[in-house]
Amino acid sequence: MGTRDRVASHRDRMRKAGYRLVQTWVPDVRTPGFVDEARRQAILVAEADRRGEDQDFIEAISAPWDE
């Protein structure tokens, strides 16, 4: 049994078990500029508590989890 047949068989078994295949594209951490962009976004997240307007809005329109 070749690789293609094994993969097809595995996918068939998974589908029969109630699963479905989902593929996701994720950032390639090896690309040039990834580290700089990750750092930029991390700084924005770290500074978010100093920019309370966005969080205040989210909290104003959000329902508590226990409701």
C-alpha positions as CSV (number, residue, x, y, z in Angstrom):
1,M,0.0,0.0,0.0
2,G,1.5,3.3,-1.1
3,T,1.5,6.5,0.9
4,R,-1.4,8.0,-1.0
5,D,-3.5,4.9,-0.2
6,R,-2.6,5.0,3.5
7,V,-3.5,8.7,3.7
8,A,-6.8,8.1,1.9
9,S,-7.6,5.1,4.2
10,H,-6.8,7.2,7.3
11,R,-9.0,10.0,6.2
12,D,-11.8,7.7,5.4
13,R,-11.5,6.2,8.9
14,M,-11.5,9.6,10.5
15,R,-14.6,10.7,8.5
16,K,-16.4,7.6,9.5
17,A,-15.5,8.4,13.2
18,G,-17.2,11.8,12.8
19,Y,-14.2,14.0,12.1
20,R,-13.6,16.3,9.2
21,L,-10.3,17.6,7.9
22,V,-9.5,21.3,8.5
23,Q,-6.4,22.9,7.1
24,T,-5.0,26.1,8.5
25,W,-2.5,28.5,7.2
26,V,-0.2,29.9,9.9
27,P,2.6,32.5,9.7
28,D,6.0,31.1,8.7
29,V,8.3,32.1,11.6
30,R,11.3,31.6,9.4
31,T,10.4,34.4,7.0
32,P,12.3,37.7,7.0
33,G,10.5,40.3,9.1
34,F,8.5,37.8,11.2
35,V,10.5,38.6,14.4
36,D,10.1,42.4,13.8
37,E,6.4,42.1,13.2
38,A,5.9,39.8,16.2
39,R,7.8,42.3,18.4
40,R,5.7,45.2,17.0
41,Q,2.5,43.4,17.9
42,A,3.7,42.3,21.3
43,I,4.5,45.9,22.2
44,L,1.0,46.9,21.1
45,V,-0.5,44.3,23.4
46,A,1.8,45.2,26.3
47,E,0.7,48.9,25.9
48,A,-3.0,48.1,25.6
49,D,-3.6,48.6,29.3
50,R,-2.4,52.2,28.9
51,R,-5.0,52.7,26.1
52,G,-8.1,52.0,28.1
53,E,-10.7,53.3,25.6
54,D,-10.9,50.1,23.6
55,Q,-11.1,47.9,26.6
56,D,-13.7,50.1,28.2
57,F,-15.8,49.9,25.1
58,I,-15.5,46.1,25.0
59,E,-16.4,45.7,28.7
60,A,-19.4,48.1,28.2
61,I,-21.0,45.9,25.5
62,S,-20.0,42.5,26.9
63,A,-22.2,40.3,29.1
64,P,-20.7,38.6,32.1
65,W,-19.8,35.0,31.5
66,D,-22.2,33.7,34.2
67,E,-25.3,35.1,32.4
